[in-house]
């Protein structure tokens, strides 16, 4: 009954007739996914983010209809919910209780019965072979392997064709170029906010293997470079998924938000004018973002 009460309260506080919250408990969704996995007798299946959202939506509408929560119009106008990282983590935990591994990939998920891992071929590692190549040699050989995979197939399954590098200067330049390319692709519309990019999208767009939580120093380096060259801060394009604002801006600070909108407009105009393509780009310097001082 508490679950139904929470759903009714959530629905009552909405300003629209659209149901967009992931009402379905991860434990219930896990049972549905595990049932279809095991009943199909498959050793591994994949489901896209879109398909997972549609599955949650179908369960939402069924649950709301069954318990008469909300009116019929609201249920008919339901849209696919936004699945938070916390929801996905909880779902993974519940699937493990159902003896299913749940692996998050780029825009899709893998589901695999735990028992099937026993049938996976073991990796044979030769200890002598591990020390055969220097760090630089193995990195070059691995990147060459990826390049060959790109040429041989339309889409390689190896690391999504990402390159591996410890050269932070090279990665910094790639992130700079990625941001500019994103603006050129998305930002020439009437809505300037189309030029915004999330941390996850930036990590996925880069040619190098990156994680969204590992971008802070690169973005700080770009911020410093823009300030030195009196350019609108290009790192301001990178925003959190939920707030659609840079991390350093308080969502309640109207003045800062208006200033950010002006900066966004300036960035787009500067990109159009190729103002971010000067010789200074070749001298971008990687910096560590200072840690906030303890109070």
C-alpha positions, 0 to 999 in steps of 0.5 A: 500500500505504501508503494501505491500511496507514493505513486499517488503523491508523485502523480498529484504533484505533477504540473502536467498530465504526463507520467515520466517517473520510473514508478516500477520498483527495480526488483519487479523489473529485474524479475521480468527481465530475468524471467524472459532471459531464462525462459528463452534459454539464452546465454547472453542478450542485450537490450538498448536504453530505449527498449529498457525505458519502453519496458519500464513504461509498459510496466508503469502503465499496467501498474497505474491502470491496475491500481487506478492511479491517475486518470485515463488521459494521463496514463494514455499520454505516458512517456518513456521515463528517465532512468537515473544512475541510482535506478540502474544500479539498484536494478543491477543489484536486484538482477544479481539476486536473480542470478543475472549479471547486468552490464552497462555498455554504450547506450545498451545493456547486457544480461547474462545468467551467472551460470553461463560464465562457467562456459566462457573460455578462459584467458590464457596468460603467459607471464613471459609474454607480459614483459615482452613489450615496453609500455609504449610498444604495447600501447602502439600495438593495441592502437594498431589492433583497433585501427585494423578492426575499424578497417575490417568491420563496420563496427568493432566490438573492441572498446568501441574503437577507442584509442588508449593513451597516457598523453594528456596533452593529446587527449586535451586537444581531442576534447577541445576539438570534440567540443567545437565539432559538437557545436558545429553539429548541434549548435547552429539552431534557433535554440542555443541550448542544443549546443550543450553536451553532457559529461557522458556524451563528451566521453563517448564522443572522444576518440580516446577511452575516457570516463565521464568522471575523469574529465574535470582536469581537462575541462579546467585546462580548457577553462584556463586556456580560454581565460588566457586568450580572452575567449568565452569559456568553452568548457561551459558547454559541458553540463549535468544531465539533470540540471542542464547547467555547468557544475559550477553554477547554482540552479537558484542563482538567476544572475549566474544563469543569465550570464551562462546563457550569454556565454553560450551564445558567445561560444556559438558565435566564436565557433562560427567565426573559427575563433577557437582555431588559432595557433594557440590550440597547439600549445594547450597545457594540461593542468590539475584542477585545484581542490577546494580548500577545506573550511 
